[in-house]
Amino acid sequence: MNFEAVKVVKGKFMWAKIVKREQLTEDLWKTWLQPEEKFNFNPGQYCTIGSGGIERAYSIASSPEEDLIELFIELVPPPDGNLTPLLNDLKLGDTVTMRPRAKGIFVLKPDYKNHVMVGTVTGIAPYVSMLRKYLKDTNFSNYNFYVLEGASYLDEFGYENELQKLAENNKNVTFEASISRPLEDRNKNWQGLKGRVNNVLEDRIISWKVKPNETIVYACGHPGMIEDVKEKLKDSDFTFLEERFWKD
Ligand SMILES: Cc1cc2nc3c(=O)[nH]c(=O)nc-3n(C[C@H](O)[C@H](O)[C@H](O)COP(=O)(O)OP(=O)(O)OC[C@H]3O[C@@H](n4cnc5c(N)ncnc54)[C@H](O)[C@@H]3O)c2cc1C
């Protein structure tokens, strides 16, 4: 597809070049895009990228201050997946289309003192963006951040080292990760939490001693996880905000 042609005909896309890629597992990778024009967004928002005429939403992991747009992508193999098999085949230097405006209301809500961020696999991306940005901003130094990430396997935690470092270096950041298949061989060296995040969350919230009326719980990624967290918090004073990556 010729991007110039698309731009002239539709006037609603720009090019973004793939400049870096890091493969985590066979099905999971990070990609860094260089948009042809400055792409403005708030941490937590998503961009819409496309290839072969198919477009999908991707939460942005980079901070708005970075030059490149960093995404964390999971392959959904055919026949279910449409865009991700195409993205998976792209090489460095190839381009995707990108809608020029970021979207989404899954952003940090500054009215709360405590921010509990629950994510499954790629659902960690918006929190990485928020933490990269807001931990550098003294306006947010009185806020507490509790990140709880879930995955089936230990090699699916794409930002574990970065989040662990942030937790070590910032006393207002807690990072915990849980794997849902502790008995499988692939997880044999796992030292952290075990169980689905929606099942370990209540216990972690108690241990963090956060007051419900001062706390917002964000949930991002797997719709089943989100539905369950929402159900568990529904009769509480916690505020809840969700970003579903697909429909169940
Ligand atoms: C606001 C928003 C932000 C998103 N951010 C990300 C992100 O940061 N990283 C990311 O990898 N994806 C993200 N997604 C999902 C993304 O938009 C695509 O749906 C996904 O990449 C699959 O695209 P596809 O065209 O290959 O499959 P689709 O044609 O979209 O079909 C996917 C179907 O496969 C199933 N499925 C199984 N696993 C997944 C999965 N992990 N994601 C989506 N569908 C799945 C679902 O039943 C779904 O209907 C986001 C979605 C939304 C709405």
Ligand as a Chemical Component Dictionary entry (heavy atoms), coordinates in Angstrom:
data_LIG
# 
_chem_comp.id                   LIG 
_chem_comp.type                 NON-POLYMER 
_chem_comp.pdbx_formal_charge   0 
_chem_comp.three_letter_code    LIG 
# 
loop_
_chem_comp_atom.comp_id 
_chem_comp_atom.atom_id 
_chem_comp_atom.alt_atom_id 
_chem_comp_atom.type_symbol 
_chem_comp_atom.charge 
_chem_comp_atom.model_Cartn_x 
_chem_comp_atom.model_Cartn_y 
_chem_comp_atom.model_Cartn_z 
_chem_comp_atom.pdbx_ordinal 
LIG C1  C1  C 0 -8.104  0.042   23.745 1  
LIG C2  C2  C 0 -7.376  -1.204  23.293 2  
LIG C3  C3  C 0 -6.025  -1.321  23.516 3  
LIG C4  C4  C 0 -5.341  -2.473  23.099 4  
LIG N1  N1  N 0 -4.008  -2.590  23.363 5  
LIG C5  C5  C 0 -3.339  -3.714  23.009 6  
LIG C6  C6  C 0 -1.948  -3.879  23.314 7  
LIG O1  O1  O 0 -1.307  -3.011  23.926 8  
LIG N2  N2  N 0 -1.332  -5.022  22.892 9  
LIG C7  C7  C 0 -2.021  -6.017  22.224 10 
LIG O2  O2  O 0 -1.417  -7.033  21.865 11 
LIG N3  N3  N 0 -3.346  -5.881  21.941 12 
LIG C8  C8  C 0 -4.010  -4.766  22.308 13 
LIG N4  N4  N 0 -5.344  -4.642  22.000 14 
LIG C9  C9  C 0 -5.964  -5.676  21.157 15 
LIG C10 C10 C 0 -5.714  -5.320  19.684 16 
LIG O3  O3  O 0 -6.470  -4.176  19.343 17 
LIG C11 C11 C 0 -6.102  -6.452  18.738 18 
LIG O4  O4  O 0 -7.422  -6.847  18.956 19 
LIG C12 C12 C 0 -5.186  -7.660  18.903 20 
LIG O5  O5  O 0 -3.832  -7.288  18.624 21 
LIG C13 C13 C 0 -5.577  -8.795  17.953 22 
LIG O6  O6  O 0 -5.676  -8.260  16.664 23 
LIG P1  P1  P 0 -5.969  -9.211  15.428 24 
LIG O7  O7  O 0 -6.413  -8.353  14.285 25 
LIG O8  O8  O 0 -4.811  -10.121 15.154 26 
LIG O9  O9  O 0 -7.174  -10.125 15.909 27 
LIG P2  P2  P 0 -8.716  -9.661  15.891 28 
LIG O10 O10 O 0 -9.263  -9.646  14.501 29 
LIG O11 O11 O 0 -8.807  -8.387  16.656 30 
LIG O12 O12 O 0 -9.421  -10.840 16.607 31 
LIG C14 C14 C 0 -8.974  -11.243 17.837 32 
LIG C15 C15 C 0 -9.897  -12.263 18.467 33 
LIG O13 O13 O 0 -9.049  -13.202 19.063 34 
LIG C16 C16 C 0 -9.315  -13.331 20.462 35 
LIG N5  N5  N 0 -8.103  -12.967 21.241 36 
LIG C17 C17 C 0 -7.344  -13.837 21.895 37 
LIG N6  N6  N 0 -6.301  -13.237 22.476 38 
LIG C18 C18 C 0 -6.368  -11.925 22.176 39 
LIG C19 C19 C 0 -5.568  -10.794 22.482 40 
LIG N7  N7  N 0 -4.442  -10.868 23.227 41 
LIG N8  N8  N 0 -5.934  -9.614  22.003 42 
LIG C20 C20 C 0 -7.044  -9.529  21.246 43 
LIG N9  N9  N 0 -7.843  -10.561 20.922 44 
LIG C21 C21 C 0 -7.524  -11.778 21.387 45 
LIG C22 C22 C 0 -10.547 -12.502 20.739 46 
LIG O14 O14 O 0 -11.617 -13.406 20.811 47 
LIG C23 C23 C 0 -10.732 -11.584 19.543 48 
LIG O15 O15 O 0 -12.061 -11.459 19.184 49 
LIG C24 C24 C 0 -6.039  -3.508  22.425 50 
LIG C25 C25 C 0 -7.421  -3.386  22.182 51 
LIG C26 C26 C 0 -8.085  -2.251  22.626 52 
LIG C27 C27 C 0 -9.568  -2.149  22.365 53 
# 
loop_
_chem_comp_bond.comp_id 
_chem_comp_bond.atom_id_1 
_chem_comp_bond.atom_id_2 
_chem_comp_bond.value_order 
_chem_comp_bond.pdbx_ordinal 
LIG C1  C2  SING 1  
LIG C2  C3  SING 2  
LIG C2  C26 DOUB 3  
LIG C3  C4  DOUB 4  
LIG C4  N1  SING 5  
LIG C4  C24 SING 6  
LIG N1  C5  DOUB 7  
LIG C5  C6  SING 8  
LIG C5  C8  SING 9  
LIG C6  O1  DOUB 10 
LIG C6  N2  SING 11 
LIG N2  C7  SING 12 
LIG C7  O2  DOUB 13 
LIG C7  N3  SING 14 
LIG N3  C8  DOUB 15 
LIG C8  N4  SING 16 
LIG N4  C9  SING 17 
LIG N4  C24 SING 18 
LIG C9  C10 SING 19 
LIG C10 O3  SING 20 
LIG C10 C11 SING 21 
LIG C11 O4  SING 22 
LIG C11 C12 SING 23 
LIG C12 O5  SING 24 
LIG C12 C13 SING 25 
LIG C13 O6  SING 26 
LIG O6  P1  SING 27 
LIG P1  O7  DOUB 28 
LIG P1  O8  SING 29 
LIG P1  O9  SING 30 
LIG O9  P2  SING 31 
LIG P2  O10 DOUB 32 
LIG P2  O11 SING 33 
LIG P2  O12 SING 34 
LIG O12 C14 SING 35 
LIG C14 C15 SING 36 
LIG C15 O13 SING 37 
LIG C15 C23 SING 38 
LIG O13 C16 SING 39 
LIG C16 N5  SING 40 
LIG C16 C22 SING 41 
LIG N5  C17 SING 42 
LIG N5  C21 SING 43 
LIG C17 N6  DOUB 44 
LIG N6  C18 SING 45 
LIG C18 C19 SING 46 
LIG C18 C21 DOUB 47 
LIG C19 N7  SING 48 
LIG C19 N8  DOUB 49 
LIG N8  C20 SING 50 
LIG C20 N9  DOUB 51 
LIG N9  C21 SING 52 
LIG C22 O14 SING 53 
LIG C22 C23 SING 54 
LIG C23 O15 SING 55 
LIG C24 C25 DOUB 56 
LIG C25 C26 SING 57 
LIG C26 C27 SING 58 
# 
